[in-house]
Each structure stands twice: as C-alpha cells, then as structure tokens.
C-alpha cells in the first residue's frame, strides 16, 4: 500500500461546497482507500491505497465527490515520497524556521509563460 495526501480546493469556505469530513472518509473508503485521516474541515486527506498514478486518484476522488455531493472540486494528490521530496528541497533550516510562515504551492502544470 502507498500513502498519499490529497488536497481538496475550496470546500467548507463561507458555507460553500460544504462536506463533513466523517462523511467524506466514508465515501472515499468505498473507493478502497484505507487508513483515511482528515485535517479539520480543510479537505486535506491522508490515505493508503494500491499504487496508482496521481491523476487517476484525483479523477476517482473528483468523481466520488460529484456523485455524493453534487458539485465539482479541484483535487491535487501526491504520494508521501513526493511530499518528502518537496520538504527536502525547502531552502530553510526546518529546525529553526518558523513553520507557521512556510508556504508551498502546487500547480497541476507549469504556468504557460514560465
């Protein structure tokens, strides 16, 4: 089993696209995901499943949310090793840096003029 982290964008913000994390965990368990953990009402999800391409998992989660909640949500999935690689590339000393002020942004693809 591979560990993944999924980020759902724009849920539970100002009463829009509301979903309870307990219900979301139940819905995603129906996809065969296990050890599901969510972080507050943010839509950040840690789960395990058989290794799959990130894009496949993103599509599965998006389709599941659309079927169960009736709205589309952008989803970004990365494996635990991919997250660890990001952390290893941070240009900060993580033992002394204020982690509340470190931000990382993920894009689905490189910007057109980059």
N, C-alpha and C positions, 0 to 999 in steps of 0.2 A: 504494500500500500504506500502511496505517495501522499505527503502532506501538502496542501495548497491553502492559499489565502485568497479570498475573493472580496473585492470592494464593490459595493453597490452604490451608485451615484444618485443623489437627490431623493432619497427616501426619508420619510418622517421629518421633513423640513417644513415648518409653518403649516402643519396639518395636511401637507400634500403627500400623495403616494404613501399612505400610512400602512404599516405592516408590523405586527407583533413578532418579535424575534423567536418566541417559542413556536408560533405557527410556521414561520419561515424554516426553522430547523426541522419540523415535522415534514414539510413539503419537500425539502432537499433530501431528507433521509429516504424518501420514496424513489430518488434517483440512484440509490445505492451508496450514497455518501455516509460515512461513519465518523464518530468522534467529533460531531459538529459542535462548535463553540461560537457564540456571537459576542460582540463587544457592545455593550449598552444598546441603544436603539439606532446605531450608526449604519448597520448593514455590513459591517466588517465580519467576515465569516472565516473561521479556520475549519478545515475538514480533511478527511482522508478518503481516497478512492484509488482504484487501479490507475496506473499512469495513463494519462491522456494528454493530447495537445491542449494548451491553454484555450485556444479558440473554440475547441469542441466543448470544453467545460463552460465557457462563457455562454455559448449558444444554449446549452442544456439548462443553465440557470435562468437565462432570459426567458426561454420558452415556458419553464415551470412557473415563473412569476407571472407572466402574461396569462397563463391558463388559470392560475389560482387567485390572482388579484385583479386581472383585467387591465393592466397597464404595462407599458414597456419601461425597463430600467437599464441604463448602461451598466455593464458588468465588466470588471477587469480581474483576471485570475493570473496568479503567478505561483510557481512551486516554491516550497520552502528554500531549496538551494538558490533559486533566483533571488529571493528576498535577502538571503545571506550574502550573496554577491553584491547586491546594492549596498548593504551595510558595510561590507569590507572596502568599498570604494569611496565611502564618505571621507571628505578631506578634513575631518575633525578628530580630535582626541576624545573618544567617547567616554573615557573615564573622568575627564574634566569639563567637557562641554555641557551646557545646559540643554538636556534632551527635549525640554518643552519648547525650545526655539529652533529645532532642526526640522526642516520640512523637505519632503521628497515628493516630486510629482511624476506621475506615469502617464504617458500618452499611448494610444493604441498604435500610432505610427508616427514617424518623424514629420515635423512640420514641413510644408511644401517649400519654403524658402530657407531651409536650414542647410 
